[in-house]
């Protein structure tokens, strides 16, 4: 199928405006070549509903744009869209602009807490390579942390900037992770969007059909991700509400709390809870890649 137009609403600092340079991507990742084909319009593209092709594209993008030579994820784990993940990091960077100097702060002194780093470790990779920040990545899955650790160890340019911490209590986000000595300029989170495994499977089918696979009746398992990556009891709304309530206790440890919000309808309830816990500042940052719309909810007690 033809590559989707991804130009419309990417962050101005994005490296991914325009079409992918598949020639250069194949040079840094030769394995991508077997997934490149010429579509009906005479243009080279990749099969975006093939999970193996998408993973190879990710490997190539990370190698070409960020000099990440060793990246992989276990079978059946979430394969993130790199341009969208990069946009989140760029918008977070905008939050941290020094009002006096008008510049985004860079370097290891800027510490970021990634709640749910995942097996792909994608946000720390982009944040380290774009801004030189340091990250603490958390996860409830030891398998995810092990794979993220392997990525870090196998890429020398990541080792000094990323620390991983296991969250032993899945119902907690900050408790047991953030210590009394910690201060993070910002926390980021990509919450599970669905409320059940069934809802996650339907969502995966919808995504694949939007990419042109009209005949699918069952989701391709390794396209969607693991259970803890895609769904939790109560879905995104409950997760987001819990995150806001828990954030109050750590108001002095995190400068900005942020989270992706998939469904716009969830914002109304979220803002009610933000008011309840007494945040000083809150806002919604709109994002979009091609036809997909998303948003980042941000709040601070400072």
Residue, then its C-alpha position, 0 to 999 in steps of 0.5 A: x500500500x502507499x505510504x501515508x502522508x505524515x507531514x501535516x502536523x509533526x512537530x517543527x523539530x521533527x526529523x521525519x517531515x516528508x517521505x522516508x528516504x528508503x534508499x538511505x534506510x536500506x543502507x543502514x539496515x540491509x534487512x529492510x530491503x526484502x520488505x521494500x516494494x514498488x506500489x501501484x503508483x510507482x513509488x517505493x514503500x514498505x508493507x505497513x500492515x506487516x509487523x516484521x516490515x514495521x520492525x525493520x523500518x524502526x530499526x532502520x530509522x533508529x540507525x539512520x537518525x539516532x545512530x542506534x545500531x543494536x535495537x530489537x524487541x521480543x516477538x509479540x511486543x509493542x513496536x512503536x511509531x518512531x515519528x509520533x514518539x519523537x513528537x512527544x519528546x519534542x513537545x516535552x522539551x518545549x515545556x522545559x524552555x528557559x524563559x530567560x534564555x529562550x532555549x531548551x535545556x540539554x545535557x544529563x542534568x535534565x532528568x526525565x522519568x519514563x513511566x512504562x519504558x517498555x521493551x522498546x525503550x524508545x522514549x529514552x533513546x530519542x530523548x538521549x539522542x535529541x537532547x542528551x537528557x538522562x532517563x529513569x525508565x520504569x516498568x512492571x514487566x521484568x521481560x520488558x526491562x531485560x530487553x530495554x537493558x539489552x538495548x542500552x548495554x549494546x549501544x555505547x551511546x546510551x549507557x551513561x544516560x539511562x537507568x531502569x527501575x522495576x515497579x513491583x506494585x502495578x497499581x502504583x506509578x511513583x511509589x517505590x520508584x521516586x526516592x527522596x533524593x530524586x527530582x525529575x524535570x518531567x515525567x512521561x507516560x504512554x498509558x494502556x489505552x484499552x480496558x480489556x484484552x478483547x477491546x485491545x484485539x478489536x483496536x488492533x483489527x481496526x488499526x490494521x483495517x485502516x492500513x488496508x487489511x480489510x479481510x482480516x478477522x483476527x489480529x496479528x498478535x505481534x503487531x499489537x503488543x503485550x497485555x500490560x502494554x495495551x490494556x488495564x482494568x478500567x482502561x485509559x481513563x482509570x489509569x489517567x485518573x489514578x496517575x493524577x491522584x498519585x502525582x500530588x504526593x510527588x509534587x516536589x519531586x517532579x516539575x511537570x507531569x505528562x501523559x498521552x491521552x488517546x481519547x479526547x472524551x477522557x479530558x473532561x474527567x481528567x481536568x475535574x480531578x486536576x482541579x480536585x488535587x490542586x494543580x497550579x498549571x495544566x494544559x493539553x498539547x495537541x499532536x498529529x501524525x498524518x490522519x492520527x490525532x493525539x494529545x498530551x495532558x500536562x500539569x504541574x504543582x509548581 
